[in-house]
Amino acid sequence: MNQQTKISQLIGDLAIPIVGYYFWGWNMLFILFFYILDVGVSTVFTFVKTKAIHTHQQTSNYPWKHIFLILLGYLLTFYLVYFLILNISPKVIISKEILRFLLMKDMGLPQMVLLLPLLVVGGYMQYKISFLVPKAFETTPIDALWHEHVKVFFLIVGVIALLLGLSIWIVFPEWLYVWGMVLGSSGYRYYSR
């Protein structure tokens, strides 16, 4: 992937959460929900890549161990995020915030009507640019593909666990969490591409 494409994708990674926070009235939880959806879309495209590898390479192995680790990563992430939110904003009712995020109106439509297709199109473009065009399905082992995805979850769980531990002693301002999520996520994606 060339440098110009990586920079374009970096700008795209930064744009939605920053615009959401400063112009659409998103709070830290909304950006967190956005990243959860984004990781979910990424997981779906990992399954799509697996199918392409199976079809092209005629392999019979399926990454059950990695899928189990991904499910464990999701459970740990949700568990740790729940307690982190309770430490940072004890008055917040998470279920109400989730509904508010999903049903918030943007241009007269619930924002999920606009946001979810945008995430799917972004995931597809990433899939096309980094997987289909270079024909990575011809040479990528399934285990390596899933290993990379599991590595992302271990990183997410580690960072959230660290923040949870820190939140026992100190709670940072919301903007610091927002910028930490945005810059951390974008930086990881930039360097992992």
PEVENHU-V911158 format. One record per run of one state. SS is the DSSP state (H for helix, E for strand, - for the rest). FROM is the first residue (numbers start at 1). LEN is the number of residues. If there is no record, write none. Layout:
ss:SS from:FROM len:LEN
ss:SS from:FROM len:LEN
This chain:
ss:- from:1 len:2
ss:H from:3 len:21
ss:- from:24 len:4
ss:H from:28 len:30
ss:- from:58 len:6
ss:H from:64 len:25
ss:- from:89 len:5
ss:H from:94 len:10
ss:- from:104 len:1
ss:E from:105 len:2
ss:- from:107 len:2
ss:E from:109 len:2
ss:H from:111 len:22
ss:- from:133 len:3
ss:H from:136 len:3
ss:- from:139 len:3
ss:H from:142 len:26
ss:- from:168 len:6
ss:H from:174 len:19
ss:- from:193 len:1
